[in-house]
């Protein structure tokens, strides 16, 4: 109960007692002294074995806590018990957190923008998988097989030098439009703010070398390169959630804590 009565500092993630004007560790001002904001509860206290979600960053107030003490916890913009009314990237009915056999799961409820979970370790990518690095959204695809054949007069089309590629990464822009497309070099491709195969100099949430995609045998692996803000991959259907996981729903970054 004592742990649930603390505000989480968005700068250093330390616990700050409600009502305190500043974080005792880093000095960051808290919103509670002036706004009177309160922690939201689903139940009188955090039950052992149950989880809570803490807003780390997003359109809603950072530090707010949601206790998952029931069996089902629908999330949405207008439909659910956890509502993000101010986030236009959250679907009316977006996701659901629920328990099965004592474990916490999250399920995408056919939302427009999906549910993303932060990478803990390298994972295998499949064609069509979506992932985020910094504020950029990407899609993984296999490279197209191109056959260089002449026209009807046995003349070949003049083109830039071409090397065999195995996959490509496609940046997704507003409205789902394809942006930059880059193929791998020798089975690898890096994304970051500078000195990578795909560079995003103006993305302040992107680390210098943020994430790498590489060929491993007949498979393709996505690996976070120790970035500050992490890399997130969109789940397919449902996925088990562990203590310390970070979930992205709309623009809301949620940390999972399980007693």
N, C-alpha and C positions, 0 to 999 in steps of 0.2 A: 504494500500500500504506500509505503514511504517513497519508493522509487517512482510510482505513478504520479506523485505530487510534484514532480520536478519538470521544469521547462528545459528543452535541449537547445544549447547554444548553437546557432547555425554556422559559427566560425570555427569553433574547436570541438563541438559535439559534447561538451561537458554538461553535467546536470546543474541547473540553477533553480533554487527554490522559488516557487511562484511568489510574485510581488517584488522580488529584487530588481532593482533598476539596471544592474550591470552584471555580466558574467564575472565570477570571482577569479577565473583562471586567465582570461584574455582581455576582459574589460569591455566586451561588446555590449551595447545597450540592449535591453530586452523590451518587448512591446507591452508587457503586462502592467507596468506601473501606470501608464497613461491610458491604454486602451481598455483595461479591465478584462482582457480576453481570458477565457477559461479553457482548460483541457476538456475534451469531449470523452465521455466514457460510454462503453457498452457493457454495463455491469458495475457493481460497486467496487471491485478491485480486480487486479490482474491475477487470474487463476493459474496456479502452477501447471505447466504443460501447455498453456494457452499463449497466444501471441498478441502483440500490439504493433500498430503501424505508426511511424513517426514521420511527419513531413519534413524533409531535409531541404528541399528547394521546390518552388513552383509558384502557381498563381494564387494559392491559398496561403494562410499565415504559417510561416515556418515554425516548427516546434510543436504543432498540434499533434495530439496523440489519440489514436483510435484503438480501443481494446476489442479484441476478437474473442469474446467469451461465449458466443452462441455457436451454433453448428454451421450456419450459412451467413455470409456477410456480403451482399450484393453492393457493387460500387458503380456509380454513374454520375451523370450531370444532373439528372432530374429523377431517376428511378433507382432506389436502393437505400440502404441504411448508412452508407458512407457516401456523401454527396460532395462533389466539387463543382459548385454552381458557377464559379468564376472562370472555369477553364473550358474554353470553346473547343479544345482538342479532345475532350472526354466525351464519349458518346452518351446519350441518355441512359442506356443500360450498357455498361462497358465490361465489367469483370465481376468475378465472385471469388472470395476467399472462403474456404471451407475445410473441415477436418474429415479425414478418412483413416481409420485404423490408427488414430493417435497422431497422425502427421498432418501438417498444414499444406494445402494445395491452393494454387491460383489458376483460374480458368478464364480464358478470353471468351466473352459472350458475343462473338461476331461483331466486335467493335470496328469502327472505321480505321483507327490508328493503332490498334493492337496493344498488347502487354509485353513489356521488355524486362529482362532480368540481367543484372550486371554479371559479367564473366568472373568466375573464381579461378578458372583454369582453361586451357585451350579446349575448344570444342570442334566437332566436325560440322562443316557447312554442306548444305544440299542446295541444288539449283533453286533459286527463288527465295532463299532465306534473306531476311532483312536484319540489319544491325546498325547501331549508332555509335559514332565516335565524335566527341565534342558535341556540337549542335548539328552535325551532318548525318543524314540518313542515306544508307547504301543498300544495294541489292546485289547478291552474288549470282553470277551466271557462268555457265560453261562457254568457252570460246566456240564460235561458229566454224564449221569446217568449210574452207574456201578452196575451190578447185580452179587453178589457173588454166583456162582453156582459151584457144583462139576464137576469133569471130568467123564468119562464113568465108572470109578470104584468107584464112590461116594467118591472120595478124593478131599478135598478142597485145593486150591493153597495157600501156605504159603505166607503172605505179611506183610508189615509194618502196624502198627495201622492206622486205617482210620476213619476220622470223616466226616460227611455229609458236603459237600460244595455247595455253590450256584453259584459262578462265579469264573473266573480266569482272570489274567492279563498276557498278553504275550508281552515280549520285542521283538521288530522287529530290526533285524540287517541289515547290508549292503546287498543289493540285495533282500531285502524282506524276508530273512530267519528268522524263529522263533528262539528266544534266550531263556532267562530265562522265565519259566512259574510258577506262584505262585497263589494258591487258597486263597480264603478269610478265615479268622478265625472268626467264630461267626458272619458272615455277614459283616465284615469290612476288609479293607486292606489299609495300608499306604505305601507311596513311599517317599524316601528321601535319604539323604547322610549317615545318621547313625540312629540306634535305630528304624528302621522301618521294615515292612515285606519284602520290597524290598529295598536294600541299594546299593548306587552307590557312593562309597567313593571318587573316582577320578574325579567326575563330578563337576567342579568348578561353574557351573551354577545352581546346585541343592541345595536347602536349606536343613537344617537338617531334618525337617519334611515338605515336599513340598506339597503333595496332598493326599487326602483320597477318597476311593471309599467305599460306604456303601449301605446296603440294606434298603430301605424305603418302607415298605409294600410289594407290588409285583413289585416294581421298584428299580432301581439302580441309585445312585446319585454320581456325581463327584464333589468334593469340593476342591478348592485351600486353603491351610492352611496358608495364609498370606505370601507366598513365595516372595522372592526378585524379581525374574525374571518372576513370573507368570506361569500359566499353559495354554496350548493352545489346543483347540479341533478342529478337522477337520470338516469343514462344509459339508453338503450334498446339492448339487445344489446351491442355492443362499441364502443369508442372509442379513438382514438390518444391516447397520453399523452406529454407533453413534459417536458423538464427544468424543474423548479420547480413542477410541478403539485401540487396537494393532492388526495388521494383520501380519501373517507370510506367505510369499511366497518364496519358495526355502529357502535360508538362510537369506533373507531380512526381518528384523523386521521393520514394518512401523507403525507410529502413525498417526491417523486420527484427523485432526483439521477442524472444521466447524465454520465459522464466525456466 
